[in-house]
Amino acid sequence: MNSLQKATFAGGCFWCMVKPFDQYDGIEKIVSGYTGGRIQNPTYEEVKSGTSGHQEAVEITFNPALFSYDQLLEIYWQQVDPTDDEGQFQDRGPSYRASIFYHNDEQRVKAEKLKQQLAQSGRYKKPIVTPIVPAVAFYEADESHQDYYKKNPNEYKKDRAQSGRDEFINEHWKK
């Protein structure tokens, strides 16, 4: 029996990074939070201001016997603009940059392999700049940010529609 594992992904606003993963057997838990910064227990305001060095991210607890890390990576790459190192869609600044935070060497190797395949695919006109870096401390965001798409469906839909994320996904992945 496989034990549960964690995967951590930054892809712009964490509100938009929960729903794509939150529909599969084997995904045990998805937590919105912050990682990669300089201070402990940052607040949403500190992260959003860009002064803490953190990125908004999701930490996914998954059962690899039911849903593999490769499958998580495939979903992840389809949610972000991997050519943009200034943020994601309407959310600009360092706290909204896309990154993959690996928890072990196997995750690193898989993430780098898929990144290379994507870079060679010709899908994007610009180079892929999404970093793959070691996972560091992850801080859970306030409860108001957890499962935002379920708790605030109208606000979530409005924010997502304004972001340009869906148009980008359709342009690059729905062909």
C-alpha positions in Angstrom: 0.0 0.0 0.0 1.4 3.4 -1.0 1.4 6.1 1.6 0.1 9.6 0.9 2.4 12.1 -0.7 2.5 15.9 -1.1 2.8 18.0 -4.2 3.2 21.8 -4.1 2.4 24.1 -7.0 2.3 27.9 -7.5 0.3 29.1 -10.4 -0.9 32.6 -9.7 -3.9 33.2 -7.5 -4.4 30.0 -5.4 -8.2 30.3 -5.8 -7.9 29.2 -9.4 -5.4 26.4 -8.6 -7.7 24.3 -6.3 -10.7 23.4 -8.5 -8.7 21.7 -11.4 -7.3 19.2 -8.9 -10.3 18.9 -6.7 -12.3 16.4 -8.8 -10.3 13.2 -8.8 -10.2 10.0 -6.7 -6.8 9.9 -4.9 -6.7 13.6 -4.2 -7.1 13.6 -0.4 -6.7 17.3 0.4 -5.9 20.6 -1.2 -4.7 23.5 0.9 -4.3 27.1 -0.3 -1.3 28.8 1.3 2.1 30.4 0.9 5.6 29.1 0.3 9.1 30.1 -0.7 9.4 33.3 1.4 11.6 34.8 4.0 9.3 35.1 7.1 7.4 32.6 9.1 3.6 32.6 9.1 3.0 35.3 6.6 -0.4 37.0 6.3 -2.3 37.3 3.0 -1.6 41.0 3.0 2.2 40.5 3.4 2.3 37.9 0.6 0.1 40.0 -1.7 2.3 43.1 -1.2 5.3 41.1 -2.4 7.4 42.0 0.6 7.5 38.5 2.2 9.0 36.7 -0.8 6.3 34.0 -0.7 4.2 32.8 -3.6 0.5 31.8 -3.4 0.5 28.0 -3.8 -1.5 24.9 -3.3 -0.3 21.9 -1.3 -2.0 18.7 -2.5 -2.0 15.5 -0.5 -2.5 12.6 -2.8 -2.5 8.8 -3.0 -0.1 7.9 -5.7 -1.7 4.5 -6.1 -4.9 6.2 -7.2 -3.6 9.4 -8.8 0.0 9.8 -9.9 2.4 12.7 -9.6 2.7 12.6 -13.4 -1.1 13.2 -13.6 -0.8 16.1 -11.2 1.9 17.6 -13.4 -0.1 17.3 -16.5 -3.0 19.2 -14.9 -0.6 21.8 -13.4 1.0 22.6 -16.8 -2.4 23.1 -18.3 -3.4 25.7 -15.6 -0.5 28.2 -16.0 1.3 30.3 -18.5 4.8 28.7 -18.1 6.4 31.5 -20.2 5.5 34.3 -17.8 7.8 35.0 -14.9 6.1 38.2 -13.9 3.0 36.6 -12.5 0.0 34.8 -13.9 -2.8 36.3 -16.0 -4.3 39.3 -14.3 -2.3 38.7 -11.1 1.1 40.4 -11.4 4.1 40.3 -9.2 6.4 37.8 -7.5 3.8 36.3 -5.2 1.8 35.2 -8.3 4.7 33.5 -10.3 4.3 29.9 -11.3 6.7 27.4 -9.7 6.8 23.7 -9.0 8.1 22.8 -5.5 9.3 19.2 -5.4 9.3 17.1 -2.3 11.7 14.4 -3.4 14.2 13.6 -6.1 11.6 11.5 -8.0 9.3 14.5 -8.2 12.1 16.7 -9.4 13.1 14.3 -12.2 9.5 13.9 -13.3 8.8 17.7 -13.3 12.0 18.5 -15.2 11.2 15.7 -17.8 7.7 17.0 -18.5 9.0 20.6 -18.6 11.5 19.6 -21.2 8.9 17.7 -23.2 6.6 20.8 -23.1 9.4 23.1 -24.1 10.2 20.9 -27.2 6.5 20.5 -28.1 6.2 23.9 -29.9 3.1 24.7 -27.9 4.5 28.0 -26.8 6.2 30.8 -28.8 8.3 31.9 -25.8 10.6 29.8 -23.6 9.3 28.1 -20.5 10.6 29.9 -17.4 8.7 28.1 -14.6 11.2 27.1 -12.0 11.4 23.7 -10.4 12.7 24.1 -6.9 12.9 22.2 -3.6 9.8 22.5 -1.4 10.2 24.6 1.7 8.0 25.6 4.6 4.3 25.9 3.5 2.0 28.1 5.5 -1.8 27.6 5.3 -3.8 30.6 4.3 -6.8 31.8 6.3 -9.9 29.7 6.2 -11.6 32.3 4.0 -9.2 31.3 1.2 -9.7 27.5 1.5 -12.1 26.0 -1.1 -12.9 29.5 -2.3 -14.6 28.3 -5.5 -17.1 26.3 -3.4 -17.7 29.0 -0.7 -17.9 31.9 -3.1 -18.9 30.5 -6.5 -20.1 33.8 -8.0 -17.0 35.8 -6.9 -14.8 32.9 -8.1 -16.5 32.8 -11.5 -16.2 36.5 -11.9 -12.5 36.6 -10.9 -11.7 33.7 -13.1 -13.5 35.2 -16.1 -11.7 38.5 -15.7 -8.3 36.8 -15.3 -7.8 35.6 -18.9 -6.8 32.2 -17.6 -9.5 30.3 -19.4 -8.8 31.9 -22.8 -5.2 31.1 -22.4 -6.0 27.5 -21.6 -8.3 27.2 -24.5 -5.8 28.7 -26.9 -2.9 26.4 -25.8 -4.6 23.1 -24.7 -8.1 22.7 -26.3 -6.8 22.2 -29.8 
